[in-house]
Every structure is written in structure tokens, then in C-alpha cells.
Amino acid sequence: MLSAVVDLLCCPVCRAPFECADRTLWCTGGHSFDISKQGYVSLLGGGGAVFVRTPPRCSVPEQDS
């Protein structure tokens, strides 16, 4: 079933086309995505959340020493 739509998919990292081989989708950019036992592929990145440091919402007054 996946082989019928693999030509419609592209790599979410580099936008290269996919090839299907041995339960894995490979792109020409070298990225790979495993095909599950159920036959689906998650194209979501597993990099985790990106945290950006933001300025504080309130400031603490400086104390004179």
C-alpha cells in the first residue's frame, strides 16, 4: 500500500523524493524513516522541543549596598 503513494511523499527535512526499501523510506539526502509493523511511517522529527530564552516578565529592583 505504501509503495502506491511513496511517489507523492517527500522528505520533511530536505524535500528530496523518497525510495522504499526493506521497511524503510530513504531520501537522496541520506535521511531515513522506518516503516512500522502496522505499515505507517511517521515523518515527524524526533528532535524534541526547542526552548528559547525569553526576557523575564518583571524586573527585580536593585538593592543599594
C-alpha positions as CSV (number, residue, x, y, z in Angstrom):
1,M,0.0,0.0,0.0
2,L,2.8,2.4,0.9
3,S,4.5,1.7,-2.4
4,A,1.4,3.1,-4.2
5,V,1.9,6.6,-2.6
6,V,5.6,6.8,-2.0
7,D,6.0,8.9,-5.2
8,L,3.7,11.5,-3.6
9,L,5.8,11.9,-0.5
10,C,9.0,14.0,0.1
11,C,11.5,14.2,2.9
12,P,10.4,16.7,5.6
13,V,14.0,17.6,6.2
14,C,15.4,18.3,2.8
15,R,12.3,17.9,0.5
16,A,14.1,15.2,-1.6
17,P,12.0,12.3,-3.1
18,F,11.7,9.0,-1.2
19,E,12.6,5.5,-2.2
20,C,11.1,2.5,-0.4
21,A,13.5,-0.4,0.6
22,D,13.2,-3.0,3.3
23,R,10.6,-1.4,5.6
24,T,12.4,2.0,5.4
25,L,11.9,5.1,3.4
26,W,15.1,6.7,2.2
27,C,15.7,10.0,0.6
28,T,18.6,11.0,-1.7
29,G,19.7,13.4,1.1
30,G,20.5,10.4,3.3
31,H,17.6,10.7,5.7
32,S,15.6,7.6,6.6
33,F,12.3,6.8,8.2
34,D,11.3,3.4,9.5
35,I,8.0,1.8,8.4
36,S,6.1,0.3,11.4
37,K,4.7,-3.2,11.6
38,Q,1.3,-1.7,11.0
39,G,2.5,-0.1,7.8
40,Y,2.6,3.6,8.7
41,V,5.5,6.0,8.6
42,S,5.9,8.9,11.0
43,L,7.6,11.8,9.2
44,L,7.7,13.9,12.3
45,G,11.1,14.9,13.5
46,G,12.3,13.4,16.8
47,G,14.4,16.4,17.8
48,G,12.3,17.3,20.8
49,A,11.2,20.7,21.9
50,V,13.3,23.8,21.2
51,F,13.4,26.2,24.1
52,V,14.2,29.8,23.6
53,R,15.3,32.0,26.5
54,T,12.9,34.9,26.9
55,P,13.4,38.0,29.0
56,P,11.8,38.0,32.5
57,R,8.3,39.3,32.8
58,C,9.1,41.5,35.7
59,S,12.3,43.0,36.9
60,V,13.6,43.0,40.5
61,P,14.7,46.4,41.7
62,E,18.4,46.6,42.5
63,Q,19.3,47.0,46.2
64,D,21.8,49.5,47.3
65,S,24.6,48.0,49.4
